[in-house]
Amino acid sequence: MNHLVLARKWRPKKFVDLVGQDNTVKILQNIISSGRLHHAYLLTGTRGVGKTTIARIISKALNCLNPEANEPCGICDNCRQIDIGRFVDVIEIDAASNTGVDNIREVLENSQYAPSSGKYKIYIIDEVHMLSKSAFNAMLKTLEEPPAHVVFILATTDPHKVPITILSRCLQLKLRNLAAPEIEHYLAKVLTSEDVGFEAEALEVIATAASGSMRDALSLTDQAIAFANGTITLSISQQMLGISDNGSIIALLQAIQSSNSPELVQICQRLNSEGANFENILEQINHNLFQIGLVQLSPQANLSPELRQLASLISLQDCQLYFEISNLGLEQLRKVNDKYPIFTMSLLRMVAFSIGSQEHKQILIQANNCTTQISAELITPPAQPQVTSAREIIATVVTTSTP
């Protein structure tokens, strides 16, 4: 079977092919052009942003037989061998499965020998934070003063777990999360080349769901291609990801704004019966509350009429409170298996609590949810007790004490 998944087929082969890492690319190209090579690099960033890919491109750039403008040519024997993982002088190590000090000692002993085919011997250690403490200690001396022909490239998703003694010996390059429009544009390019039809709105949903990871976006696109068996549409991408249409999100927010808890629970039950992904839906609610909060305090041009209406009905304080409640709900959802109770109670919490008009909110809840009628006395605000000012008290004391 010769089929390659999109994440492997479209893995960048040169610096110019990388998406969203312009600062890192500029630093590396300047280093290569000036010849001021560092002996150890630490690439940090979340999953799927290009750490291992950049490490391989660095390996090609340093060992390429015909480099062009600080880029590997991609066609020489060294470049092609590195691309398929068979170049003898580029050694990739998975620290998650080689955590012990013996594994690292073997690497350090072999690093003393000169490269066989290339100019440099490159050691790429992925997920380096998984190494044991003794393994890190064994690396210190070699990492500080390695042989001239050796370059270490360390990659990690969690730099905080890497000892400071290792960090201080490396040139650190932090890779940023990709913006959704960058991912969306790249997916459109990939699907056009793959001759797969798509709707722009569908790619927008996939790019947002990828959370800044290009590899996740390409994996989701592979899944969408298999799911659609044709054109990738908005409804297919939403169904695949368990995301509700925006009409349901607006209906939930309208029920919360009007304190209509029976309607709110009914919508939650319907979503549960449809097998919706409650974490994704609460993220959608959170994003809509964010948009409402923005338009309330800063003019926003691109906002739907439904959200503009909600922004005029929900108070500034309540919008901020709802946003915090949804954030708390997301934290709780990620810790449990049965997500429906947490999701429903998070939304009911928005109905139950309010900042400011507590009495009015309680009356609204009772009016919408209780079968009994609210008496006129309950609606009428209680009379405020008369408070005598300090000036009046002093005047009274002076008057009564005067003979």
PyMOL commands that set and color helices and strands:
alter all, ss='L'
color gray80, all
select helices_A, chain A and resi 6-9+15-17+22-34+51-63+77-83+101-110+128-130+133-144+159-161+164-167+180-193+200-209+214-228+234-241+246-257+261-273+278-297+305-313+316-333+340-352+358-369+376-379+390-401
alter helices_A, ss='H'
color red, helices_A
select strands_A, chain A and resi 40-44+90-94+121-126+150-156+171-174
alter strands_A, ss='S'
color yellow, strands_A
deselect
rebuild
show_as cartoon
